[in-house]
Structures are given as C-alpha cells and as structure tokens.
Amino acid sequence: MNILSNAVKYTPQYGQIKIDICEKELRKGVGLYRFIFEDNGRGMTPEFLK
C-alpha cells in the first residue's frame, strides 16, 4: 500500500500509474504473486538514493 500511496502522491495530474499483478504457481499450498508498480512521478534524486 505504501508504494501505491507514494505513486499517487508524487505523480502529477494527468500522469500515469501502472500496476501489474501476476499470480505465480502455488508453492506448498501458498499463493505467490508478483507486483510491479510504474509511474511517471518525480522519483528520487541520485543523492537521496545514496
């Protein structure tokens, strides 16, 4: 939820947010999912990432 919240918060009006959810095969009766979030918001500066 935090990733989605940040995408909404930092993506400008008329920007794009894409969410891709893929169900992978079961492992020992447990569901496994892959979530991919993409947006065209402002992102983080290289200095912040360090």
CHARMM-style PDB file with segment names, atoms N, HN, CA, C and O in Angstrom:
ATOM      1  N   MET     1       0.828  -1.189   0.000  1.00  0.00      PROA
ATOM      2  CA  MET     1       0.000   0.000   0.000  1.00  0.00      PROA
ATOM      3  C   MET     1       0.873   1.254   0.000  1.00  0.00      PROA
ATOM      4  O   MET     1       0.509   2.260  -0.608  1.00  0.00      PROA
ATOM      5  N   ASN     2       2.014   1.202   0.672  1.00  0.00      PROA
ATOM      6  HN  ASN     2       2.310   0.385   1.166  1.00  0.00      PROA
ATOM      7  CA  ASN     2       2.885   2.375   0.723  1.00  0.00      PROA
ATOM      8  C   ASN     2       3.405   2.738  -0.662  1.00  0.00      PROA
ATOM      9  O   ASN     2       3.477   3.917  -1.006  1.00  0.00      PROA
ATOM     10  N   ILE     3       3.770   1.734  -1.460  1.00  0.00      PROA
ATOM     11  HN  ILE     3       3.711   0.776  -1.180  1.00  0.00      PROA
ATOM     12  CA  ILE     3       4.262   2.013  -2.817  1.00  0.00      PROA
ATOM     13  C   ILE     3       3.172   2.689  -3.644  1.00  0.00      PROA
ATOM     14  O   ILE     3       3.439   3.671  -4.337  1.00  0.00      PROA
ATOM     15  N   LEU     4       1.963   2.176  -3.577  1.00  0.00      PROA
ATOM     16  HN  LEU     4       1.747   1.379  -3.015  1.00  0.00      PROA
ATOM     17  CA  LEU     4       0.850   2.755  -4.332  1.00  0.00      PROA
ATOM     18  C   LEU     4       0.529   4.157  -3.828  1.00  0.00      PROA
ATOM     19  O   LEU     4       0.275   5.058  -4.627  1.00  0.00      PROA
ATOM     20  N   SER     5       0.538   4.348  -2.522  1.00  0.00      PROA
ATOM     21  HN  SER     5       0.744   3.615  -1.873  1.00  0.00      PROA
ATOM     22  CA  SER     5       0.267   5.657  -1.935  1.00  0.00      PROA
ATOM     23  C   SER     5       1.282   6.692  -2.425  1.00  0.00      PROA
ATOM     24  O   SER     5       0.909   7.810  -2.780  1.00  0.00      PROA
ATOM     25  N   ASN     6       2.566   6.319  -2.445  1.00  0.00      PROA
ATOM     26  HN  ASN     6       2.869   5.411  -2.156  1.00  0.00      PROA
ATOM     27  CA  ASN     6       3.592   7.246  -2.921  1.00  0.00      PROA
ATOM     28  C   ASN     6       3.436   7.542  -4.403  1.00  0.00      PROA
ATOM     29  O   ASN     6       3.651   8.675  -4.833  1.00  0.00      PROA
ATOM     30  N   ALA     7       3.069   6.545  -5.183  1.00  0.00      PROA
ATOM     31  HN  ALA     7       2.894   5.624  -4.833  1.00  0.00      PROA
ATOM     32  CA  ALA     7       2.860   6.773  -6.613  1.00  0.00      PROA
ATOM     33  C   ALA     7       1.754   7.795  -6.830  1.00  0.00      PROA
ATOM     34  O   ALA     7       1.889   8.684  -7.671  1.00  0.00      PROA
ATOM     35  N   VAL     8       0.671   7.678  -6.086  1.00  0.00      PROA
ATOM     36  HN  VAL     8       0.561   6.956  -5.403  1.00  0.00      PROA
ATOM     37  CA  VAL     8      -0.444   8.627  -6.209  1.00  0.00      PROA
ATOM     38  C   VAL     8      -0.016  10.013  -5.730  1.00  0.00      PROA
ATOM     39  O   VAL     8      -0.344  11.023  -6.352  1.00  0.00      PROA
ATOM     40  N   LYS     9       0.712  10.050  -4.631  1.00  0.00      PROA
ATOM     41  HN  LYS     9       0.979   9.229  -4.125  1.00  0.00      PROA
ATOM     42  CA  LYS     9       1.115  11.322  -4.029  1.00  0.00      PROA
ATOM     43  C   LYS     9       2.084  12.111  -4.920  1.00  0.00      PROA
ATOM     44  O   LYS     9       1.987  13.335  -4.998  1.00  0.00      PROA
ATOM     45  N   TYR    10       3.007  11.429  -5.584  1.00  0.00      PROA
ATOM     46  HN  TYR    10       3.086  10.434  -5.520  1.00  0.00      PROA
ATOM     47  CA  TYR    10       4.070  12.119  -6.306  1.00  0.00      PROA
ATOM     48  C   TYR    10       3.943  12.096  -7.830  1.00  0.00      PROA
ATOM     49  O   TYR    10       4.841  12.563  -8.532  1.00  0.00      PROA
ATOM     50  N   THR    11       2.849  11.564  -8.341  1.00  0.00      PROA
ATOM     51  HN  THR    11       2.120  11.184  -7.771  1.00  0.00      PROA
ATOM     52  CA  THR    11       2.603  11.599  -9.777  1.00  0.00      PROA
ATOM     53  C   THR    11       1.731  12.812 -10.082  1.00  0.00      PROA
ATOM     54  O   THR    11       0.691  13.004  -9.452  1.00  0.00      PROA
ATOM     55  N   PRO    12       2.153  13.633 -11.048  1.00  0.00      PROA
ATOM     56  CA  PRO    12       1.400  14.861 -11.321  1.00  0.00      PROA
ATOM     57  C   PRO    12       0.028  14.573 -11.930  1.00  0.00      PROA
ATOM     58  O   PRO    12      -0.244  13.465 -12.392  1.00  0.00      PROA
ATOM     59  N   GLN    13      -0.822  15.592 -11.919  1.00  0.00      PROA
ATOM     60  HN  GLN    13      -0.600  16.492 -11.544  1.00  0.00      PROA
ATOM     61  CA  GLN    13      -2.138  15.471 -12.539  1.00  0.00      PROA
ATOM     62  C   GLN    13      -1.952  15.053 -13.997  1.00  0.00      PROA
ATOM     63  O   GLN    13      -1.065  15.562 -14.682  1.00  0.00      PROA
ATOM     64  N   TYR    14      -2.766  14.149 -14.458  1.00  0.00      PROA
ATOM     65  HN  TYR    14      -3.487  13.735 -13.901  1.00  0.00      PROA
ATOM     66  CA  TYR    14      -2.720  13.558 -15.795  1.00  0.00      PROA
ATOM     67  C   TYR    14      -1.485  12.672 -15.999  1.00  0.00      PROA
ATOM     68  O   TYR    14      -1.187  12.289 -17.130  1.00  0.00      PROA
ATOM     69  N   GLY    15      -0.762  12.342 -14.918  1.00  0.00      PROA
ATOM     70  HN  GLY    15      -1.005  12.654 -13.999  1.00  0.00      PROA
ATOM     71  CA  GLY    15       0.348  11.403 -15.006  1.00  0.00      PROA
ATOM     72  C   GLY    15      -0.189   9.985 -15.136  1.00  0.00      PROA
ATOM     73  O   GLY    15      -1.398   9.768 -15.215  1.00  0.00      PROA
ATOM     74  N   GLN    16       0.720   9.032 -15.158  1.00  0.00      PROA
ATOM     75  HN  GLN    16       1.703   9.208 -15.094  1.00  0.00      PROA
ATOM     76  CA  GLN    16       0.308   7.642 -15.316  1.00  0.00      PROA
ATOM     77  C   GLN    16       0.868   6.783 -14.191  1.00  0.00      PROA
ATOM     78  O   GLN    16       2.018   6.936 -13.779  1.00  0.00      PROA
ATOM     79  N   ILE    17       0.029   5.880 -13.707  1.00  0.00      PROA
ATOM     80  HN  ILE    17      -0.905   5.755 -14.041  1.00  0.00      PROA
ATOM     81  CA  ILE    17       0.428   4.873 -12.733  1.00  0.00      PROA
ATOM     82  C   ILE    17      -0.011   3.528 -13.292  1.00  0.00      PROA
ATOM     83  O   ILE    17      -1.177   3.347 -13.644  1.00  0.00      PROA
ATOM     84  N   LYS    18       0.914   2.596 -13.374  1.00  0.00      PROA
ATOM     85  HN  LYS    18       1.861   2.743 -13.088  1.00  0.00      PROA
ATOM     86  CA  LYS    18       0.605   1.263 -13.897  1.00  0.00      PROA
ATOM     87  C   LYS    18       0.910   0.234 -12.813  1.00  0.00      PROA
ATOM     88  O   LYS    18       1.976   0.264 -12.198  1.00  0.00      PROA
ATOM     89  N   ILE    19      -0.030  -0.670 -12.587  1.00  0.00      PROA
ATOM     90  HN  ILE    19      -0.896  -0.695 -13.086  1.00  0.00      PROA
ATOM     91  CA  ILE    19       0.148  -1.747 -11.622  1.00  0.00      PROA
ATOM     92  C   ILE    19      -0.083  -3.065 -12.348  1.00  0.00      PROA
ATOM     93  O   ILE    19      -1.126  -3.266 -12.970  1.00  0.00      PROA
ATOM     94  N   ASP    20       0.886  -3.952 -12.265  1.00  0.00      PROA
ATOM     95  HN  ASP    20       1.733  -3.789 -11.760  1.00  0.00      PROA
ATOM     96  CA  ASP    20       0.782  -5.266 -12.888  1.00  0.00      PROA
ATOM     97  C   ASP    20       0.892  -6.311 -11.781  1.00  0.00      PROA
ATOM     98  O   ASP    20       1.883  -6.348 -11.053  1.00  0.00      PROA
ATOM     99  N   ILE    21      -0.118  -7.150 -11.660  1.00  0.00      PROA
ATOM    100  HN  ILE    21      -0.923  -7.120 -12.252  1.00  0.00      PROA
ATOM    101  CA  ILE    21      -0.127  -8.204 -10.641  1.00  0.00      PROA
ATOM    102  C   ILE    21      -0.226  -9.537 -11.359  1.00  0.00      PROA
ATOM    103  O   ILE    21      -1.129  -9.759 -12.165  1.00  0.00      PROA
ATOM    104  N   CYS    22       0.711 -10.418 -11.058  1.00  0.00      PROA
ATOM    105  HN  CYS    22       1.445 -10.237 -10.403  1.00  0.00      PROA
ATOM    106  CA  CYS    22       0.764 -11.711 -11.726  1.00  0.00      PROA
ATOM    107  C   CYS    22       0.774 -12.817 -10.667  1.00  0.00      PROA
ATOM    108  O   CYS    22       1.603 -12.811  -9.758  1.00  0.00      PROA
ATOM    109  N   GLU    23      -0.148 -13.755 -10.796  1.00  0.00      PROA
ATOM    110  HN  GLU    23      -0.822 -13.761 -11.535  1.00  0.00      PROA
ATOM    111  CA  GLU    23      -0.169 -14.897  -9.886  1.00  0.00      PROA
ATOM    112  C   GLU    23       0.785 -15.958 -10.412  1.00  0.00      PROA
ATOM    113  O   GLU    23       0.647 -16.427 -11.541  1.00  0.00      PROA
ATOM    114  N   LYS    24       1.745 -16.328  -9.589  1.00  0.00      PROA
ATOM    115  HN  LYS    24       1.856 -15.947  -8.671  1.00  0.00      PROA
ATOM    116  CA  LYS    24       2.710 -17.360  -9.949  1.00  0.00      PROA
ATOM    117  C   LYS    24       2.159 -18.714  -9.488  1.00  0.00      PROA
ATOM    118  O   LYS    24       1.076 -18.775  -8.904  1.00  0.00      PROA
ATOM    119  N   GLU    25       2.880 -19.770  -9.741  1.00  0.00      PROA
ATOM    120  HN  GLU    25       3.759 -19.720 -10.215  1.00  0.00      PROA
ATOM    121  CA  GLU    25       2.384 -21.082  -9.342  1.00  0.00      PROA
ATOM    122  C   GLU    25       2.457 -21.253  -7.818  1.00  0.00      PROA
ATOM    123  O   GLU    25       3.311 -20.675  -7.147  1.00  0.00      PROA
ATOM    124  N   LEU    26       1.539 -22.059  -7.304  1.00  0.00      PROA
ATOM    125  HN  LEU    26       0.845 -22.529  -7.850  1.00  0.00      PROA
ATOM    126  CA  LEU    26       1.487 -22.327  -5.865  1.00  0.00      PROA
ATOM    127  C   LEU    26       2.738 -23.055  -5.403  1.00  0.00      PROA
ATOM    128  O   LEU    26       3.303 -23.879  -6.122  1.00  0.00      PROA
ATOM    129  N   ARG    27       3.154 -22.733  -4.194  1.00  0.00      PROA
ATOM    130  HN  ARG    27       2.696 -22.063  -3.610  1.00  0.00      PROA
ATOM    131  CA  ARG    27       4.276 -23.440  -3.568  1.00  0.00      PROA
ATOM    132  C   ARG    27       3.820 -23.932  -2.204  1.00  0.00      PROA
ATOM    133  O   ARG    27       3.593 -23.148  -1.283  1.00  0.00      PROA
ATOM    134  N   LYS    28       3.694 -25.238  -2.099  1.00  0.00      PROA
ATOM    135  HN  LYS    28       3.878 -25.874  -2.847  1.00  0.00      PROA
ATOM    136  CA  LYS    28       3.249 -25.854  -0.846  1.00  0.00      PROA
ATOM    137  C   LYS    28       1.941 -25.256  -0.354  1.00  0.00      PROA
ATOM    138  O   LYS    28       1.765 -25.028   0.843  1.00  0.00      PROA
ATOM    139  N   GLY    29       1.020 -25.003  -1.287  1.00  0.00      PROA
ATOM    140  HN  GLY    29       1.163 -25.188  -2.259  1.00  0.00      PROA
ATOM    141  CA  GLY    29      -0.304 -24.500  -0.937  1.00  0.00      PROA
ATOM    142  C   GLY    29      -0.354 -23.019  -0.618  1.00  0.00      PROA
ATOM    143  O   GLY    29      -1.378 -22.529  -0.142  1.00  0.00      PROA
ATOM    144  N   VAL    30       0.730 -22.291  -0.870  1.00  0.00      PROA
ATOM    145  HN  VAL    30       1.562 -22.689  -1.257  1.00  0.00      PROA
ATOM    146  CA  VAL    30       0.786 -20.859  -0.574  1.00  0.00      PROA
ATOM    147  C   VAL    30       0.794 -20.084  -1.887  1.00  0.00      PROA
ATOM    148  O   VAL    30       1.558 -20.406  -2.798  1.00  0.00      PROA
ATOM    149  N   GLY    31      -0.050 -19.068  -1.984  1.00  0.00      PROA
ATOM    150  HN  GLY    31      -0.670 -18.807  -1.245  1.00  0.00      PROA
ATOM    151  CA  GLY    31      -0.094 -18.239  -3.181  1.00  0.00      PROA
ATOM    152  C   GLY    31       1.140 -17.369  -3.296  1.00  0.00      PROA
ATOM    153  O   GLY    31       1.650 -16.864  -2.296  1.00  0.00      PROA
ATOM    154  N   LEU    32       1.617 -17.197  -4.512  1.00  0.00      PROA
ATOM    155  HN  LEU    32       1.203 -17.608  -5.324  1.00  0.00      PROA
ATOM    156  CA  LEU    32       2.799 -16.385  -4.766  1.00  0.00      PROA
ATOM    157  C   LEU    32       2.430 -15.388  -5.859  1.00  0.00      PROA
ATOM    158  O   LEU    32       1.963 -15.777  -6.929  1.00  0.00      PROA
ATOM    159  N   TYR    33       2.642 -14.104  -5.588  1.00  0.00      PROA
ATOM    160  HN  TYR    33       3.022 -13.788  -4.719  1.00  0.00      PROA
ATOM    161  CA  TYR    33       2.261 -13.056  -6.522  1.00  0.00      PROA
ATOM    162  C   TYR    33       3.443 -12.132  -6.784  1.00  0.00      PROA
ATOM    163  O   TYR    33       4.291 -11.921  -5.917  1.00  0.00      PROA
ATOM    164  N   ARG    34       3.483 -11.584  -8.000  1.00  0.00      PROA
ATOM    165  HN  ARG    34       2.794 -11.755  -8.704  1.00  0.00      PROA
ATOM    166  CA  ARG    34       4.484 -10.581  -8.352  1.00  0.00      PROA
ATOM    167  C   ARG    34       3.742  -9.277  -8.612  1.00  0.00      PROA
ATOM    168  O   ARG    34       2.799  -9.237  -9.402  1.00  0.00      PROA
ATOM    169  N   PHE    35       4.175  -8.203  -7.939  1.00  0.00      PROA
ATOM    170  HN  PHE    35       4.941  -8.235  -7.297  1.00  0.00      PROA
ATOM    171  CA  PHE    35       3.593  -6.880  -8.105  1.00  0.00      PROA
ATOM    172  C   PHE    35       4.629  -5.977  -8.763  1.00  0.00      PROA
ATOM    173  O   PHE    35       5.768  -5.898  -8.303  1.00  0.00      PROA
ATOM    174  N   ILE    36       4.237  -5.295  -9.839  1.00  0.00      PROA
ATOM    175  HN  ILE    36       3.312  -5.360 -10.213  1.00  0.00      PROA
ATOM    176  CA  ILE    36       5.110  -4.333 -10.495  1.00  0.00      PROA
ATOM    177  C   ILE    36       4.374  -2.997 -10.539  1.00  0.00      PROA
ATOM    178  O   ILE    36       3.256  -2.908 -11.046  1.00  0.00      PROA
ATOM    179  N   PHE    37       5.014  -1.965 -10.005  1.00  0.00      PROA
ATOM    180  HN  PHE    37       5.922  -2.037  -9.593  1.00  0.00      PROA
ATOM    181  CA  PHE    37       4.445  -0.624  -9.986  1.00  0.00      PROA
ATOM    182  C   PHE    37       5.313   0.273 -10.860  1.00  0.00      PROA
ATOM    183  O   PHE    37       6.538   0.267 -10.735  1.00  0.00      PROA
ATOM    184  N   GLU    38       4.690   1.035 -11.737  1.00  0.00      PROA
ATOM    185  HN  GLU    38       3.695   1.040 -11.838  1.00  0.00      PROA
ATOM    186  CA  GLU    38       5.399   2.002 -12.567  1.00  0.00      PROA
ATOM    187  C   GLU    38       4.615   3.302 -12.556  1.00  0.00      PROA
ATOM    188  O   GLU    38       3.385   3.296 -12.605  1.00  0.00      PROA
ATOM    189  N   ASP    39       5.338   4.422 -12.492  1.00  0.00      PROA
ATOM    190  HN  ASP    39       6.337   4.427 -12.453  1.00  0.00      PROA
ATOM    191  CA  ASP    39       4.678   5.714 -12.600  1.00  0.00      PROA
ATOM    192  C   ASP    39       5.635   6.706 -13.237  1.00  0.00      PROA
ATOM    193  O   ASP    39       6.830   6.437 -13.364  1.00  0.00      PROA
ATOM    194  N   ASN    40       5.107   7.847 -13.633  1.00  0.00      PROA
ATOM    195  HN  ASN    40       4.137   8.065 -13.529  1.00  0.00      PROA
ATOM    196  CA  ASN    40       5.958   8.883 -14.196  1.00  0.00      PROA
ATOM    197  C   ASN    40       6.012  10.097 -13.278  1.00  0.00      PROA
ATOM    198  O   ASN    40       6.052  11.243 -13.724  1.00  0.00      PROA
ATOM    199  N   GLY    41       6.011   9.807 -11.982  1.00  0.00      PROA
ATOM    200  HN  GLY    41       5.979   8.875 -11.619  1.00  0.00      PROA
ATOM    201  CA  GLY    41       6.158  10.856 -10.977  1.00  0.00      PROA
ATOM    202  C   GLY    41       7.583  11.361 -10.932  1.00  0.00      PROA
ATOM    203  O   GLY    41       8.422  10.948 -11.733  1.00  0.00      PROA
ATOM    204  N   ARG    42       7.859  12.256  -9.997  1.00  0.00      PROA
ATOM    205  HN  ARG    42       7.177  12.592  -9.347  1.00  0.00      PROA
ATOM    206  CA  ARG    42       9.164  12.924  -9.976  1.00  0.00      PROA
ATOM    207  C   ARG    42      10.306  12.019  -9.541  1.00  0.00      PROA
ATOM    208  O   ARG    42      11.459  12.311  -9.858  1.00  0.00      PROA
ATOM    209  N   GLY    43      10.033  10.935  -8.831  1.00  0.00      PROA
ATOM    210  HN  GLY    43       9.096  10.697  -8.573  1.00  0.00      PROA
ATOM    211  CA  GLY    43      11.082   9.999  -8.434  1.00  0.00      PROA
ATOM    212  C   GLY    43      11.989  10.541  -7.340  1.00  0.00      PROA
ATOM    213  O   GLY    43      11.699  11.564  -6.719  1.00  0.00      PROA
ATOM    214  N   MET    44      13.088   9.838  -7.119  1.00  0.00      PROA
ATOM    215  HN  MET    44      13.323   9.008  -7.623  1.00  0.00      PROA
ATOM    216  CA  MET    44      14.054  10.221  -6.087  1.00  0.00      PROA
ATOM    217  C   MET    44      15.348  10.682  -6.742  1.00  0.00      PROA
ATOM    218  O   MET    44      15.769  10.136  -7.762  1.00  0.00      PROA
ATOM    219  N   THR    45      15.964  11.677  -6.156  1.00  0.00      PROA
ATOM    220  HN  THR    45      15.622  12.121  -5.328  1.00  0.00      PROA
ATOM    221  CA  THR    45      17.245  12.159  -6.689  1.00  0.00      PROA
ATOM    222  C   THR    45      18.337  11.132  -6.445  1.00  0.00      PROA
ATOM    223  O   THR    45      18.240  10.344  -5.504  1.00  0.00      PROA
ATOM    224  N   PRO    46      19.375  11.124  -7.272  1.00  0.00      PROA
ATOM    225  CA  PRO    46      20.500  10.202  -7.043  1.00  0.00      PROA
ATOM    226  C   PRO    46      21.135  10.392  -5.662  1.00  0.00      PROA
ATOM    227  O   PRO    46      21.591   9.428  -5.049  1.00  0.00      PROA
ATOM    228  N   GLU    47      21.163  11.638  -5.175  1.00  0.00      PROA
ATOM    229  HN  GLU    47      20.792  12.422  -5.673  1.00  0.00      PROA
ATOM    230  CA  GLU    47      21.723  11.901  -3.849  1.00  0.00      PROA
ATOM    231  C   GLU    47      20.902  11.233  -2.753  1.00  0.00      PROA
ATOM    232  O   GLU    47      21.460  10.701  -1.793  1.00  0.00      PROA
ATOM    233  N   PHE    48      19.580  11.258  -2.895  1.00  0.00      PROA
ATOM    234  HN  PHE    48      19.127  11.689  -3.675  1.00  0.00      PROA
ATOM    235  CA  PHE    48      18.713  10.614  -1.898  1.00  0.00      PROA
ATOM    236  C   PHE    48      18.922   9.107  -1.903  1.00  0.00      PROA
ATOM    237  O   PHE    48      18.923   8.477  -0.845  1.00  0.00      PROA
ATOM    238  N   LEU    49      19.097   8.527  -3.082  1.00  0.00      PROA
ATOM    239  HN  LEU    49      19.097   9.038  -3.941  1.00  0.00      PROA
ATOM    240  CA  LEU    49      19.264   7.075  -3.188  1.00  0.00      PROA
ATOM    241  C   LEU    49      20.531   6.584  -2.492  1.00  0.00      PROA
ATOM    242  O   LEU    49      20.572   5.462  -1.988  1.00  0.00      PROA
ATOM    243  N   LYS    50      21.575   7.438  -2.466  1.00  0.00      PROA
ATOM    244  HN  LYS    50      21.541   8.349  -2.876  1.00  0.00      PROA
ATOM    245  CA  LYS    50      22.811   7.065  -1.784  1.00  0.00      PROA
ATOM    246  C   LYS    50      22.578   6.932  -0.304  1.00  0.00      PROA
ATOM    247  OT1 LYS    50      23.507   6.623   0.442  1.00  0.00      PROA
TER     248      LYS     50
END
